Amino acid sequence: MLDENAKKTMLRKIPHGLYVCGVKDGEEMNGFTASWVMQASFEPPLIINCVRQDSGSHAMIQNSGVFALSFLESGQKEVAAKFFKPQRRVGNKLADIDFTLGAETGCPILTDCLGYVECNVVGSVQQGDHTVFVAQVIGAGIHREGEPLTLESTGWQYGG
Ligand SMILES: Cc1cc2nc3c(=O)[nH]c(=O)nc-3n(C[C@H](O)[C@H](O)[C@H](O)COP(=O)(O)O)c2cc1C
């Protein structure tokens, strides 16, 4: 039988970074705080991004097949806190934040972050409460040097 406590304790020890995942669907745009992200292939360059199915952004990624990850810097915890609130509750999260649209995907990219990757979804696994989107990195840019914001450093939990 699964030891629930051990499962939770150990899964919470998987290290994660924090990102703002910028999404679009036609003219609509949004962004959400993402942490379940990792590289999945060198060639072609693939990443996986696990997106909760009850979020507004999930449907947008499914429809458009693209997203962009803005890499947050240590010290940008308040940006992550802004973007983990659902758009359907707080309205347009991008209203008072500087962003550009990715050249490859048209997805929003935060101006104030370490840099970004733009991604094109090439496959997905829809099991459980998150969809695993497998995506090819088709664009990337560096904004500045710095240390990435880690989930651990925030004291928050997302996992278990
Ligand atoms: C620390 C933290 C990490 C998160 N990581 C993810 C993640 O990896 N994938 C995901 O789909 N949601 C993640 N979320 C939840 C989303 O940010 C949240 O559901 C958000 O409200 C979705 O926004 P939307 O409904 O406007 O799309 C995380 C939340 C927190 C607090």
PDBQT file of the ligand as one rigid body, heavy atoms in Angstrom, charges set to zero:
ROOT
HETATM    1  C1  LIG A 201       4.448  27.597  -6.292  1.00  0.00    +0.000 C 
HETATM    2  C2  LIG A 201       3.456  27.277  -7.380  1.00  0.00    +0.000 A 
HETATM    3  C3  LIG A 201       3.822  26.498  -8.455  1.00  0.00    +0.000 A 
HETATM    4  C4  LIG A 201       2.896  26.185  -9.464  1.00  0.00    +0.000 A 
HETATM    5  N1  LIG A 201       3.276  25.388 -10.504  1.00  0.00    +0.000 NA
HETATM    6  C5  LIG A 201       2.354  25.072 -11.449  1.00  0.00    +0.000 A 
HETATM    7  C6  LIG A 201       2.696  24.221 -12.533  1.00  0.00    +0.000 A 
HETATM    8  O1  LIG A 201       3.829  23.735 -12.667  1.00  0.00    +0.000 OA
HETATM    9  N2  LIG A 201       1.731  23.948 -13.455  1.00  0.00    +0.000 N 
HETATM   10  C7  LIG A 201       0.479  24.463 -13.355  1.00  0.00    +0.000 A 
HETATM   11  O2  LIG A 201      -0.357  24.189 -14.221  1.00  0.00    +0.000 OA
HETATM   12  N3  LIG A 201       0.123  25.260 -12.346  1.00  0.00    +0.000 NA
HETATM   13  C8  LIG A 201       1.038  25.577 -11.396  1.00  0.00    +0.000 A 
HETATM   14  N4  LIG A 201       0.684  26.386 -10.372  1.00  0.00    +0.000 N 
HETATM   15  C9  LIG A 201      -0.718  26.842 -10.293  1.00  0.00    +0.000 C 
HETATM   16  C10 LIG A 201      -1.045  27.956 -11.281  1.00  0.00    +0.000 C 
HETATM   17  O3  LIG A 201      -0.114  29.025 -11.179  1.00  0.00    +0.000 OA
HETATM   18  C11 LIG A 201      -2.484  28.438 -10.986  1.00  0.00    +0.000 C 
HETATM   19  O4  LIG A 201      -3.371  27.369 -11.210  1.00  0.00    +0.000 OA
HETATM   20  C12 LIG A 201      -2.902  29.659 -11.800  1.00  0.00    +0.000 C 
HETATM   21  O5  LIG A 201      -3.986  30.268 -11.114  1.00  0.00    +0.000 OA
HETATM   22  C13 LIG A 201      -3.364  29.354 -13.213  1.00  0.00    +0.000 C 
HETATM   23  O6  LIG A 201      -3.721  30.579 -13.815  1.00  0.00    +0.000 OA
HETATM   24  P1  LIG A 201      -4.842  30.729 -14.942  1.00  0.00    +0.000 P 
HETATM   25  O7  LIG A 201      -6.109  30.067 -14.417  1.00  0.00    +0.000 OA
HETATM   26  O8  LIG A 201      -5.005  32.229 -15.096  1.00  0.00    +0.000 OA
HETATM   27  O9  LIG A 201      -4.343  30.037 -16.143  1.00  0.00    +0.000 OA
HETATM   28  C14 LIG A 201       1.583  26.683  -9.373  1.00  0.00    +0.000 A 
HETATM   29  C15 LIG A 201       1.213  27.471  -8.276  1.00  0.00    +0.000 A 
HETATM   30  C16 LIG A 201       2.127  27.764  -7.287  1.00  0.00    +0.000 A 
HETATM   31  C17 LIG A 201       1.686  28.581  -6.102  1.00  0.00    +0.000 C 
ENDROOT
TORSDOF 0
